[in-house]
Amino acid sequence: MVAVAGPWPWARADLALLVGIVLALAGLAAFEHGAKAVSKYLIQACVVLLGLRLDLSTLARAAADGFTLAIATILGALALGLVLGRVLRTGREVSTLVSAGTAICGGSAIAAVGASIRAASASMAVATGAIFVLNAVGLWTLPPIGHALGLTDAQFGTWAGVALHDIASVNGAAKSFGPEAVDTANVVKMVRVVWIFPLALAAGWIVKPAGEVSAKRPPFPWFILLFVLASAARTWVPGTGSIEGEVKHAAGMGFQAALFLIGTGLSRAAMKRVGWRALVQAAVLWVLVAAGSLAAVMYL
């Protein structure tokens, strides 16, 4: 892990993910479940660190600018995803989970909504696997497309924050454009992550079988509040800005390590669980969301 996330000139987010996938498919990855838990908390810690790079005025302005786009793309992705799921007959649970993961933030949204609707572990695994495959594809394809189209740092950061599912991949892709892209992408993604809570509550009320008691309320993503507190520290604590370089470096290595750990979770067994219907639903939905958000970023 040090080799792919350390301060080496060739160490990159996409390479870290690729190495993790290769080790997993070769049967050389150990502690799969532990790696998943570590990557989750590592990503959240890195997001909080990045809050130290944004003062509150910048954060508020970026969140306000991206609010309309967030609402439109989240609702649009959910509607399209459920329609595709019905057409492809992926099943109610899998269709709901794939739609939620694409609309907001991949595995985190799937976990929260899955808990709320009491989804079967098989449905969770299928949806997570489909989203994971496309998230890896997006990490490798979005930066070249953005460069080819001449997107600015802010434009690409906005697009990555909408089109990529996982926060670590969002940061990995945005890093190829520059610091402004990373900051923009994080704010855009944070605005979307907030919607996990109401979406999970709504899904638990709508999807649960008639007469069943509502599922336990899903956990609130508290790391978002810590991100805002870190931004407040940047605004009001003297000298915080002087460590921006160290913060950027630490967060970058953390995200790369998280991507490596995520990659180790794509085992052969996980690949076998991903049915073609769920993968087609997730792929078509992702392409539509990515294309629509790219058009919005470029022309609106």
N, C-alpha and C positions, 0 to 999 in steps of 0.2 A: 504493500500500500504506500509506503514511503516513496518507492520508486516512481509511482504514477502521480502522486500528489505533492511531492517535494519541490524544492526550489530549483528544478532543473530546466534548462532552456527548452527542452523538448516535451516537458510535462504539460499536457492539455486535458481539458475536460472530456473531449470525445475519446482521447486515447485512454483515459482512466476507465471510462465506461466500457470500451472495447476490451481492455485487458481483463476486466471483471467478467464479462460475458464469455470470453475464451476460456478462462479458468473454470467457470461454471459448467459450460458445455463439455469440457474435457474431464469433468468429474473431480477437479482438483480444489474446488472451493469448499471450505469447511465452515461450520457454525452459521448456516444459512439463516436460521431464525434470529440468532443473535445479531448478525449483520444487518438485518432489516430494522431491528430496534435501534441499533447504534446509528444507522444512517438517518433515521427519522429525527432523533434528538440532535445529531450533528448539523443537519440542515437547519433546524429551528435555531440553534445557537448561532450559526453563521448569518442567518437573516437578522437576528437581533444585533449582531456586530455591525452589519451594514447600516443599521439605524444611526450609528455614530457618524456616518458620512453625510447625513441629510438633516438640515435644520428644519424646525417645525413649519416655517413659512413655505419652504420649498416642497415639503411633504404635503401640506394642505393644498397648495396650488396644483400639484401633480394629481392628487386624488380627485380634486374637483374636475379637472380637465378630463380625466379618464372615467368618470362616473357613468356618463351616458353610454359610452362604448361598452363598459362592463355590463350594464343592465341589458343592452340590446343583444350582445353576444351570448350572455348566459341564458336569457330566455329563448333566444333563437336556437341555440345548441340543444337545449332541453326539448323544445318542440320538435325539431328535426330528428333528434335522436329517438324519441318515442315513436315517431312515424316510421322511421327506418326499421326499428325493432319490430313493429307490427308487420311491416311488409316482409322482412326477412324471417319472421317467426323465431326470434332469438329467445323468447320467453320473457315474462314480465320482469322478473328479478334482474336477469342479466341486462336487459334493455335499459332498465332504470339506472343500474350501476354504471354501465358504459356511458350513458348520457350525462350523468352527474360528473363522472371522472373527466370527460372531455370539456364540459362546460366550465369547470372550476379549476381543480388542481390535481387531477390524476388520483393516485393511491389514497391520499388523505380524504378526498371527497368520497371515494368508494368505501373506505372504512367507516366514515361517519354515517353515510346513507345506508350502508349495509347493516350497521348496528341498529339503526332506527327502524328499518323494515324487517329486521330479523332474517336477513338473507342467509341462504345455505352457504356453507364454506365453499362448496363447489362453484356456486355462482360468483362468489367473491374472487376465487382464484381465476376463473375464466375472464372476468371483466378486468382484473388487475393485469393479467398476462397480455390481453389485447392492447390495453393502454400502454403498457410498458414497451412493447415492440414498436408502437408508433412514436412513443416519446424518444426512443433511441434514433429512429429514422429522422425525426424532426431536428434533433440536436445536430445531426450531420448534414442535413439538407438546407435548413433555413439560413445559416450564415452565407453560403455561396449564393443563394437566391437574393438575399439582401444586398450583397456587394454588387451582384450583376445588375440589379435594378437601381443602384446608386442611392439607397436609402440613407438618410442621415442617422446619426447615433440615436437621437430621440425617437425617430420613426421606427427603427429596428427594435429598440427597447420596448416600445409599445406593442409592436407586432409579436415579439417573442413572449411577452407577458400574457398575451391572449392565446396565441397559437400553440405554445408548448405546455404540456400538462404539469410537469413536475418542477418545483422551485429550483432544484439543483441544475436541471437541464436549462431552465430559463437563464440562470446566471452563467452557465457554461457557454451558451450560445451568444449571449450579450457581451461576454468578455472579449470576443473576437472583434467587436466594434469599438469598445472603449468604455471608460468610467461613466460617461453620461448615459450610455446605453444600459449599463448594469443598474444604475440608480433608477432610471425610468422603468426598466423591466420589473424591478423589485416592487416599486410602488403600484404599478399596474396589477401585478400578481397579488399583492397584499389586499388591494381593494376587492379582488375576486374571492380571495380566501375567506373574507368576512362572511360571504354568502353561504359557506358550508353550513353554518348553524341554522338559519331559517329554512334552507333547502332540506336538510335532514329532518327537521321537525315536520315540514309539509309532506315529505315523502312518507314518513311514518304514519301520518294521518290518512293519506290518500291510498297508499299501497296495502296497508294491513288488511287482512281478511275482515269481513263484516262481523261485528260483535266482539272482536278481539280487543283486549285492553291495550292501550298505547304502549309502545316500547319505551324503555328508559331514555330520558333526554340525552342526546349526543353531547360529548364534551365540547366545550368552547375552545377555539384555538387561542390559548392564552399567550402564545409567543408573539402574536400581533400586538398585544398591549405592551409587551416588553420592547418590541421594535419601536413603538411610539415613545416609550420612556427613554430609550437610547437616543432618539431624535431630540427629545427635550433636553437631555444632557448635552448634546452637541450645541443646542441653542443657548443654554444658560450657564453651563459649567466652563469657566475659563480654561483655555489650554487644550480642550478636547480635540479641536481641529488639528493640533500639531501632531497627533498620532494617526492621522488619516491614512498615511502610507502603510503603516504597520497593520492597521485594521483591514485595509484592502487586501494585503498580502495574506493575512491569516484567514480571512473569509474565503479567498480564492482557493487556498490549499484545502480548506475544510470542505468546500463544495466538490472539489475534485475527488477527495477521499470518499465522500458520500456517494458520488457517482460510481466509483469503483465498487463499493459495497452493494449498491443497487444492482450493478451488473452481475455480481456473483449470485444474485437471486434468480437469474433466468436459467434454471436448470432444464434438463431434458424432460423431466416430469412435468414442469410448469408449461413447457412448450406443447406437450401432448394434450394438456387440458384445454388449450385455447381452440375452440371450435371455429370452423370457417365462417359460420354465420356471425358470431360475435366479432371476429376480426374484420369481416367486411363492413359490418355496421360501424365499428369504431373507425375504420379507415375512411369510409365515405364521409362520415360526420366530421372527422378531423380535417379532411381536405376542404370541405365546404366552409368550416369555421376559419381555417387558415386563409383561404382565398377571400372570403368576405371581409375578414379583419384587415387583410393586406390592402384591399381596395379602399376600405374606410381610412386607413392610415395614409395612403398615398393621395387620395382625392378629396377627402372631407376636411 
